[in-house]
């Protein structure tokens, strides 16, 4: 039974549809592994009862016996990140204020994964309100790294990454505002992708016009699995009017290292010293780039060529404008301020002094940066930089306050390397790059593609996967 959880998601789907394994056997295998490991890793929260899940698996088996399949995920266990509304489960955002907030309907992503046949077993853990790339909250506690339980799993999709790395789920979903799919994927040695802005309809939420920096997306142990899950999640929804109408298909993806030949990769590194970065990270990422060069990719140093401080100030304004109202909506609850973490209060308090003029200027900066990115892609096919500026840090630490001699002036300054894809609305994927020289800590390389170039970016990642088989075969204890 334990061999079932070793299958990647495409292999699992094929085995289920060929009736080599039953959906009930799949569910039992995953439940056994979850019950064994989740008490240690705290990756999945608000689990559904076993008997309810096994009954759902029996229904899936009966459908297959009658020649009916819901889709690629038929009978697959899935846990939805706790940002995603899912009927039958609370949507807590990791906040004690929302511990009993039962979802009245499914978000777009959850509905699509259910329609494709997945069985929702629970939710995955995250930091409170998804703020800060470190998965801990007062409601459920912390989720440690899949490779070292003394350090952070990253976030905010940390529970998803750990459940995936430890084979408690065949694939995982998450959301990404400031690297929340990319950073935990990099720190847990799996693939995590922030799709192009609008590729996966987010919500629908209270606002569908301005609130576009966050997006939901896939996480997987193989690029093919990642692409197949994205295909399930993607597509226009009329309730989310800015979602993309152009179709996305995982078909045609080839896991062949030869596909790297001639691919032009611009390496940003640490932006010529602008990004404070811990020792060893650039070297590990450059080793990943060398694997691609060995297959014929053309890697050249690249200058961002845009005022980085102006971008950071733009980011702060956008972040406050979008996060502030979400936190503010809870401030009417009794004793709310005392139950909201300081980082969220900081965003909310600063949002109260943000003027429309400041926000409009930030939007204009974002527009200028987008146009500048288009010019960079005249000379390169992919832009690369580290997915994180620090190695996984101590589990008890709230956030890194120093990188070397440089003090971090905000709770998220150490994650600055993730804002460029977000502000540009670009597709970006974290691929496993390697490990710390003396610790069991993974690191990811962030690859950014052209606007709406999700399929082309996935092809580069699939070719990298083929060129890195020995590295990707490593598993956590």
N, C-alpha and C positions, 0 to 999 in steps of 0.2 A: 504493500500500500504506500509506503514512503517513496517508492520510485515515481509515483504519479506527480509528486511535487517537484521532482527534478526536471520534468518536461518543461520546455519553453511553451509559451501560450499557443503558438501555431501548432506545435506537436500535440498539445493537449486537445485543441479543437479538432484536429484530424482524428485523434484516437477516440474522442467522444462520438464524432459523426460516423466513424467506421465501426462503432459499437465494440471497440477493443476494450474500452472501460466504460462503466456506467456512470451516469451523473451522480448517482448515490455513492459510488465508490470514490469518485473525485471529491465530493463534499466531505465524506468521512476522512479521507486522507488529509485534506486541508484542515479540517477541524482538529484532528489529532495533532498536527504540527502547531496550530495556533495555541491549543491548550498546553502544549509542551513549552513553547517559546515566548508567547505573549506575556506571561507573568514576569518574564525577565526583561523584555524589551518595551512593553507598554506601547506598542505601535497601533493596535486596533482597540477602539473604545466603543462602548455601548453595543456590545455584541448581541445579535438575535439569539434566541434559544436554539440549541442543537436540533430538537425535534421539529421545530418549525422549518429550519433550513433543510433538513433531510426530507421532510415532506415535499418541499418545493423541488428538490432534486428528483424525487420520485415522479412528480408531474412532468418534469423535463424528459425523463426516461420514457414515460408513457407516450409523450408527443413524438419522440424519435421512433418508437415502436410502430406508431401510426404513420410514419413517413413524413413527419412535420419537424422542421427546425426553425427556431426563431432567428438564427443568424450565427455569426462567427463565435460569439461568446456563449452559445447555448450550454447551460449547466455550469458555467465557470463561476467560482466564488469571486466576489468583488467587494471591496470596502471603499466607500466614498469619502473623500476628504471632508472634514467636518465644517467646511465652508459651503458644501453643496447640499441643498435641501433634498431630502429623500424621505418619501412617505413611510411612516412606521418607525422613524428614528428622530431624535432631537437634532436640531442644528444649533450647536452650542457655541461655535467659534472659540471653544476653549474658555468660555467665560462663565463664572458662577451665576451671573445675572441671567444667562440663557439656558441653564441646565435642563429646564423643562419645556423648552421651546420646540414643541413637536411640529414637524413639517406638515403643512396642509397640502402640498403638491410637490412634485419632483422638479428640480431645476432641469434645464435643457439637457445638460450632459448626462445626468443620472437617468433621465427618461430614455435617452438614446442607448445607453449601455444596457438598461433593462430590456428595451425592445430588441436588442441584439442577443438577448438570452442570458445575461448575467444574473446571478442570484446575490443580492446584497446581504452580506453577513454582518456588517457593522460600519462604523466610521473610522477614519484614521486620525490620529492625534496631530495636533498643531499648536503653535504658540497662540496665546490669547489674541484674538482678532487678526491673527496671521502676521503680527508685527514682530520683526526681528527674526533673523535666520537661525533660530535656536528653539527647538520644540520642547517647551515646558509651559505649564499653566497651573493655576491654583485648583482647577476642577479635577484634572486627571493626573497631574504630575508630569515628569519628564520622560522623554523617549531617548535612550542612549543610542550611540552609533552602533551599527551592525557589526563593525570590526573591532570596536573597543568600547566596552560599556562605561568607561570612565570619562568619555568625551562626548561632545554634542553630535547629534545626527544631522544638524543643519535644520533648515526650515524655509518656508513654513510647512512644506509638504514632507516633513521629517518622518512622520508615522508611515506615510505611504512608501518612502524610500527604504525604510528599515524592514517593513513587512515584505516588500519585494525582494530585497537582498537576502533575507532569511527564509525565503520560499514559503511565506505564509500567504502570499497571493501570487497568481500567475502573471498579472500585470497590475499596474496601479494608476490612479488618476491624481491630479492635483491642480493647483492654481498657481499663477506666477504674476506677481506685481514687481517685486524687486529681487528676482532670481529664485523664487520659491519652488520652482520645479528644477531649476538648474543646480542651485547650490547643494541641496540634499542629495541629488543624484551623484554629483561629483564626490561628495564625502562618503558615499556608500557604494561606489563602484558599479553604478548602473547608468542607464541612459535616461535623461530627462529632457523634454523638449517644450519650450515656449513657442507655440505656433504663431504664425503671422496674426497681427491684430485683426480680429473679426473672423478668423478661421473657425474657431469653436465659439458659438454664441454663449456669452456669459450671463447667467441669470435666468429670466429677466429680473432685474432689481428695481430699486426705487428710481433710478435714473438710467436711461438707455442712450443718452446722447453724449454726455461729457465723460462718464465713468468708463473709459476705454483703456486705461493703462494695465489693468489686471485682465488676465485671461486664464481659462482652464485648459488643460492639455494632458498628454500621456507621459507615462514613465514605464520602462520595461527593461528586461535583461538583454534583449536583442533589438537591433534596429528594425527588423521585419515585424516583430511584435509591436514595437512602438508605432510603426506606420499603420498597421492594421487597427490598432486602437484609435489612432487619430482619424482614420477613415470612418469609424463608428461615431466619433464625437463631432466631426466636422459637418458643415452645411448650413445654409441660410435658415434662419427662423424669423418669421415676420414680426414676432414680438420683440426681436432685437434688430432694429432696422439697419444698423451699420454692420451686421454680420455679412460675411462674404457670400456672394451667390455663385462664384466659380466653384466647380466641383473639385474634390480632392480624392485621389485614388491611390491605394498602396500597390496597385498592380504595376508591374514593370520594374520594381526595385530589384537590383542585382547585388548580391553580396560577393563582389569580386574586386580584389585589390587593384586589378588592372584599371579599374574605373577612375583611379586617382591620377593616372597619367595626364599631364597637362593642366591639372586643376591649379589655379593661381590662388595662393593663400597669403593674405596680408597679415603679418604678425605684429600686433600692437604691444605685446609684452606688458610692461608696467607703465606704458605711456611716457617713456623716457624719464622714469623716476617719479612721475606725478603720483601714481598709486602706491601708497605704502604697502609693501608686500613682504611676507615672512620669507626667510632663507629657504631655498630648496624648491619653492613653488615654480618659479620660472624655469628652472632646470628640468623638472619633471614634465612640464608642458612642452618644453623644447624637445625632449626625448620623443614625445608623441608626434610632434611635427616632423622629426627625423624619420619616424616610421612611414609617414606619408611621402616624404622626399624620396625614400628608398624605392617607392613604387612609382615615382615619376612626377609627383606633385612639385610645384614650383613655389617655394616658400621665400618670401622677401619681407624685410622689416617695413613697417608701415607707420606713418605718423597720423594721428587722429586729425590734426589740422584744424581743430576747433577749440575755442576758449573753454577749457575744462571747468574753470570756476563759474563761468556763466552757465554752463550746463548743470552744475551742482545746485546753484541757486534756482534755476528753472525746475530742477527735480524737487527741491524742498517745497516750492510753491504748489506744484501739481500734487505732491503727496499730501500736503496739508488740506488742499481743496477737496480731495477725494476721501481721505481718511477721516477728517474732522467731522463731517456730517454723520458718518456711520457711528462714531463714538457718541456724538451729540444726541443721537436718537435714543440712547440709553440713559442719558443724564437725568431724565424725568423719573426714573425708577427710584424707589426708596434707598437711601444710603449708597447710591451708585458710585460716586467718586471714590469712596473708600474701597470699593470692590473692583476698580479698574486699575490695571497696572500703570506705573508711572510713564512708560514710553507712549502708551495710548493717550494718556492725559496731556502729555507734551504736544502731541500732534493736534489734539483737540483745542488746547489753549492757544496755540499759535494760529490755528485756522480762524479763530475769532478776530484776529487783527489783519487777516489777509484781505486786501482790497481787490475790487474787480480790476482796477488798472494793473495791479501787480500780477494778477492771474492772467490777464490778457497779454502782458509782456512775456510771461513765461510761455504762453501758448505760441507767441510769435518766435521765441527762441527755439522752441521745439520744431516749428515749421522750418526755420533756417537750418537746423541741424539735419532734418530729414532730407532737405535738398542737398546738403553737403554730403550726406551718406550716398546719395545717388551718384555723385561725382566720384566717390571712392570706388564704387563698383564698376566704373569704367575701366579700371586697371586690375581689379582682382575679382575672383568669383566668391571667395569666402574671407571673412575677417575673423581672426582668432585672438583670444586673450584668455588669461586664467579665469576660471569660473568663481574663484574665491581668492581673497588676498591673505587669508590666514589658514593654517591647518586646523582641523577640529580641536576645539578648546575644551577646558574642563567643564564637566556637566553642571557643576554648581555655580559656574560663572554666568552672569546675565548676558554680557556681551564684552568683546575685547575692547579695553579702554586704551591700550597701547599697541602699536606695531613698531617694534624697534624703539627708536627714540621719538617717534611721532605719536602725539596724543590724538585720539579720536574725539572729535568735538560733538558728535551725535551718536545715538545708539545704533545707527546703521551706516556710519561712514566707512566702516571696514568692509562693506558690501558694495562699494561704489562701482566696482568693475561690472556689475550687472545692469546699470541704469541705461547703458547706451542702446542695447537691443530694445529695451522697454520704450524709451523715448522715441526711437525710430520705428516702432511697430514691426520690427524685423523678426523673422523666424530665427530662433537660436536654440542650439542643442548642446548639452553637456555630454561629452564622451569620456569614458575612463582614461586617464592619462598615465597613471602610475601611482607609486606609493612613497611615503616619507622614507628617508634613508635609514632611520633607526626605529621607527614606530610603525604599527600596522595601519596607518591612516591613509586612505585613498585621497586622490586629488583629481579633479576634472578639468578638461580643456573645453573652453566655450567656443563654438563655431557659429558665426552669424551669417545668414544668407541674404540674398536680395529680397526686397519687399514682395511678399506673396510667393516667394520661391521655396516653399516648404518641401516639395518633391525633390528638387535639385539638391537641397541641403541634406535631406535624408539619404540620397544616393551617395553623397560624399561620406556621410557617417557610416553607411553600410560598407563602403569600400575600406574605410578605416578599420571597421570591425574585422573584416576579412584579413587585414594586414596585422592584426593584433591578437590573434587567437590565443597565444600563450598567456598574455596578460589578462584577457577577459575570462579565461578558464579558472582564475583564482576565485575562491569562495571564502566567505567569513567562517570562523569556527562555529 
